[in-house]
Amino acid sequence: MPSFRFYEELNDFLAPGRRYRDFDLPCADGASLKHVIEAVGVPHTEVELILINGVSVGFAASLQPGDRVSVYPKFESLDIGPLLRLRPQPLRVTRFVADAHLGGLARLLRMAGFDTLYDNHFDDAEIARLATSDGRIVLSRDRALLKRRSITHGCYVHALKPLAQLVEILARLDLTARVQPLSLCLECNAPLQPVAKTQIIDALPANVRAGKHSFSTCRVCQRVFWEGSHWQHMQQRLAFAVTAASAKN
């Protein structure tokens, strides 16, 4: 029967007796490599490279008795582009769709400037549809969702708290250099646009009207934003996340 070895964080998905070691795995005739990998608990969206006897293969590869299978997650510092066989193409624009349990993370990603769809009424089918139609990375703590065949790009989120989740995603996808603080509406996910003070002055509180001069607005919900104490607090949280994520890479 084939022998498998999973590397780095992929071991978190395995039963303890299979972690960080080679193990034999019986495979049904005709089973795809994707099916075999997911049967041991690893979502296919977590896998970046598969080698059979040292040769890079895709998820549809067949297995033979005695094959040695090495399964790797995303490489942080090594360009493996010439070896990739698992996906037709990378995503050129980083966009996300988050499941119902990751509302806090979705808000922080928007705060960092990343287009992130979230609605706690989205079911798994809708999330999969949005991922396919918009070219979005699915963020979830649900392994079953990430195993859906139609989802090609996804991240299982290990951390439990939103700020730690943000650090995890920024580090894992190497996004720290692409953070654009407070460029999206936290409610609507739409780009914020500069607006002249004269256009919104009647909607401003008296203390803001007197002390602030730079404003932006959301074209969808018409909310107005300025650099107050809340803005400074959000900037501090993002700065912490970027520093922590950079330290991981």
C-alpha positions as CSV (number, residue, x, y, z in Angstrom):
1,M,0.0,0.0,0.0
2,P,1.2,3.6,-0.5
3,S,3.1,5.4,2.3
4,F,2.2,9.0,3.2
5,R,4.0,11.8,5.0
6,F,2.4,15.2,5.8
7,Y,4.5,18.2,6.6
8,E,4.4,21.3,8.9
9,E,0.9,22.5,9.9
10,L,-0.9,19.8,7.9
11,N,-0.1,17.5,10.8
12,D,-2.7,19.5,12.9
13,F,-5.4,17.8,10.9
14,L,-4.1,14.2,11.4
15,A,-4.8,11.7,14.2
16,P,-1.9,11.9,16.7
17,G,-0.4,8.6,15.7
18,R,0.1,9.8,12.1
19,R,1.7,13.2,12.8
20,Y,5.3,14.0,11.7
21,R,6.0,10.4,10.5
22,D,5.5,8.1,7.5
23,F,2.4,5.9,7.7
24,D,0.9,3.4,5.3
25,L,-2.6,4.0,4.1
26,P,-4.8,1.5,2.3
27,C,-6.6,3.1,-0.7
28,A,-9.7,1.9,-2.6
29,D,-9.3,1.1,-6.2
30,G,-10.0,4.2,-8.3
31,A,-9.9,6.6,-5.4
32,S,-8.5,10.0,-6.3
33,L,-5.6,11.5,-4.4
34,K,-7.8,14.3,-3.3
35,H,-10.3,11.9,-1.8
36,V,-7.5,9.9,0.0
37,I,-6.0,13.1,1.5
38,E,-9.3,14.4,2.7
39,A,-10.2,11.0,4.2
40,V,-7.5,11.4,6.7
41,G,-8.8,14.9,7.7
42,V,-6.8,17.4,5.6
43,P,-8.9,19.8,3.4
44,H,-7.6,20.0,-0.1
45,T,-7.5,23.8,0.1
46,E,-4.7,23.5,2.7
47,V,-2.4,21.6,0.3
48,E,0.0,23.4,-2.0
49,L,2.3,20.6,-3.3
50,I,2.1,16.8,-3.6
51,L,5.0,14.6,-4.6
52,I,4.6,10.9,-5.5
53,N,8.1,9.3,-5.5
54,G,9.5,12.8,-5.8
55,V,7.4,13.8,-8.8
56,S,4.9,16.7,-8.5
57,V,1.3,15.5,-9.3
58,G,-2.3,16.8,-9.2
59,F,-5.2,15.7,-7.1
60,A,-6.5,13.3,-9.8
61,A,-3.3,11.2,-9.7
62,S,-3.7,7.5,-9.1
63,L,-1.7,5.5,-6.6
64,Q,0.2,2.3,-6.8
65,P,1.4,-0.1,-4.0
66,G,4.7,1.1,-2.7
67,D,4.3,4.7,-3.7
68,R,5.7,7.3,-1.3
69,V,3.5,10.4,-1.1
70,S,4.7,13.7,0.4
71,V,2.1,16.3,1.1
72,Y,3.1,19.9,1.7
73,P,1.3,23.2,2.8
74,K,2.1,26.6,1.5
75,F,5.8,27.4,1.3
76,E,6.8,30.7,2.9
77,S,10.3,31.2,1.5
78,L,10.7,28.8,-1.5
79,D,9.4,29.5,-5.0
80,I,7.8,26.2,-6.1
81,G,5.9,27.7,-9.0
82,P,7.4,25.4,-11.6
83,L,6.3,22.3,-9.6
84,L,2.7,23.2,-8.9
85,R,0.0,20.9,-10.3
86,L,-2.9,21.4,-8.0
87,R,-4.7,24.5,-9.3
88,P,-5.1,26.0,-12.8
89,Q,-3.9,29.4,-11.8
90,P,-3.2,31.6,-8.7
91,L,-5.6,34.2,-7.6
92,R,-4.3,37.6,-8.8
93,V,-6.5,39.6,-6.5
94,T,-6.7,38.7,-2.8
95,R,-10.4,38.6,-1.8
96,F,-12.1,36.6,0.9
97,V,-15.4,35.2,1.9
98,A,-15.7,34.3,5.6
99,D,-18.1,31.8,7.1
100,A,-20.7,32.6,9.8
101,H,-18.3,32.0,12.7
102,L,-15.7,34.5,11.5
103,G,-17.5,37.9,11.7
104,G,-14.8,39.4,13.9
105,L,-12.1,38.4,11.5
106,A,-14.0,39.6,8.5
107,R,-14.3,43.1,10.1
108,L,-10.6,43.2,10.8
109,L,-9.7,42.2,7.3
110,R,-11.9,45.0,5.9
111,M,-10.2,47.3,8.4
112,A,-6.9,46.2,6.9
113,G,-8.2,46.9,3.4
114,F,-9.0,43.4,2.1
115,D,-12.3,42.9,0.2
116,T,-14.1,40.4,2.5
117,L,-17.7,39.2,2.1
118,Y,-19.5,38.1,5.3
119,D,-23.1,37.5,6.2
120,N,-24.0,35.2,9.1
121,H,-26.9,33.9,6.9
122,F,-24.6,32.6,4.2
123,D,-24.9,28.8,4.0
124,D,-22.1,26.6,2.7
125,A,-23.5,26.4,-0.8
126,E,-23.6,30.3,-1.0
127,I,-20.1,30.6,0.3
128,A,-18.9,28.0,-2.3
129,R,-20.8,29.9,-5.0
130,L,-19.2,33.2,-4.1
131,A,-15.8,31.7,-3.9
132,T,-16.1,30.4,-7.4
133,S,-17.9,33.3,-9.1
134,D,-15.7,36.0,-7.5
135,G,-12.4,34.2,-7.2
136,R,-12.4,34.4,-3.4
137,I,-10.4,32.6,-0.7
138,V,-12.8,30.8,1.7
139,L,-12.0,31.4,5.4
140,S,-13.4,28.8,7.7
141,R,-13.0,26.6,10.8
142,D,-15.3,24.0,9.2
143,R,-13.2,21.3,7.5
144,A,-16.3,19.9,5.6
145,L,-16.8,23.3,3.9
146,L,-13.2,23.5,2.8
147,K,-13.4,19.9,1.3
148,R,-16.0,21.0,-1.2
149,R,-14.8,20.2,-4.7
150,S,-15.7,23.6,-6.1
151,I,-13.6,25.5,-3.6
152,T,-10.0,25.8,-5.0
153,H,-8.6,28.3,-2.5
154,G,-9.3,28.3,1.2
155,C,-7.7,28.6,4.6
156,Y,-8.6,26.7,7.7
157,V,-8.4,29.3,10.5
158,H,-6.7,27.8,13.6
159,A,-6.8,30.8,16.0
160,L,-9.9,31.4,18.1
161,K,-9.7,35.1,18.7
162,P,-10.3,37.6,15.8
163,L,-7.0,39.6,16.3
164,A,-5.0,36.3,16.4
165,Q,-6.9,35.1,13.4
166,L,-5.9,38.3,11.5
167,V,-2.2,37.8,12.4
168,E,-2.5,34.1,11.2
169,I,-4.0,35.1,7.8
170,L,-1.6,38.0,7.2
171,A,1.4,35.7,8.0
172,R,0.2,32.7,6.1
173,L,-0.6,34.5,2.9
174,D,2.3,37.0,3.3
175,L,-0.1,40.0,3.1
176,T,1.6,42.5,5.5
177,A,3.0,44.6,2.6
178,R,-0.5,44.9,1.1
179,V,-2.4,46.2,4.1
180,Q,-4.2,49.5,3.3
181,P,-5.6,50.6,6.6
182,L,-9.2,52.0,6.7
183,S,-9.7,52.0,3.0
184,L,-12.9,50.0,3.1
185,C,-16.2,50.5,4.9
186,L,-16.4,48.1,7.8
187,E,-20.1,47.6,7.3
188,C,-20.5,47.5,3.5
189,N,-17.1,46.3,2.3
190,A,-17.2,49.1,-0.3
191,P,-14.2,51.5,-0.9
192,L,-14.1,54.7,1.1
193,Q,-13.8,57.9,-0.9
194,P,-12.5,61.3,0.2
195,V,-15.3,63.9,0.7
196,A,-15.1,67.6,1.2
197,K,-16.0,68.8,4.7
198,T,-18.5,71.3,3.1
199,Q,-20.5,68.4,1.7
200,I,-21.1,66.6,5.0
201,I,-20.7,69.4,7.6
202,D,-24.4,69.3,8.6
203,A,-24.1,65.6,9.6
204,L,-21.0,66.1,11.8
205,P,-21.1,66.4,15.6
206,A,-20.2,69.9,16.8
207,N,-16.8,68.9,18.3
208,V,-15.8,67.1,15.0
209,R,-17.0,70.0,12.9
210,A,-14.7,72.3,14.8
211,G,-11.6,70.1,15.1
212,K,-11.4,67.7,12.1
213,H,-10.7,68.6,8.5
214,S,-10.1,65.3,6.6
215,F,-13.1,63.0,5.9
216,S,-14.1,60.0,3.8
217,T,-17.4,58.4,3.1
218,C,-18.9,55.1,1.9
219,R,-20.8,55.4,-1.3
220,V,-23.2,52.5,-0.3
221,C,-24.3,53.4,3.3
222,Q,-23.2,57.1,3.2
223,R,-21.5,56.8,6.6
224,V,-18.8,59.5,7.2
225,F,-15.4,58.6,8.7
226,W,-12.7,60.8,10.3
227,E,-9.5,60.4,12.2
228,G,-10.8,60.3,15.8
229,S,-9.9,58.2,18.8
230,H,-11.7,55.2,17.3
231,W,-9.6,55.5,14.2
232,Q,-6.4,55.7,16.2
233,H,-7.4,52.6,18.2
234,M,-8.0,50.7,14.9
235,Q,-4.6,51.8,13.5
236,Q,-2.9,50.5,16.7
237,R,-4.6,47.1,16.3
238,L,-3.5,46.9,12.7
239,A,0.0,47.9,13.5
240,F,0.2,45.2,16.1
241,A,-1.1,42.6,13.7
242,V,1.3,43.5,11.0
243,T,4.3,43.4,13.4
244,A,3.2,40.1,14.8
245,A,2.6,38.6,11.3
246,S,6.0,39.9,10.0
247,A,7.7,38.2,13.0
248,K,6.2,34.8,11.9
249,N,7.7,34.9,8.4
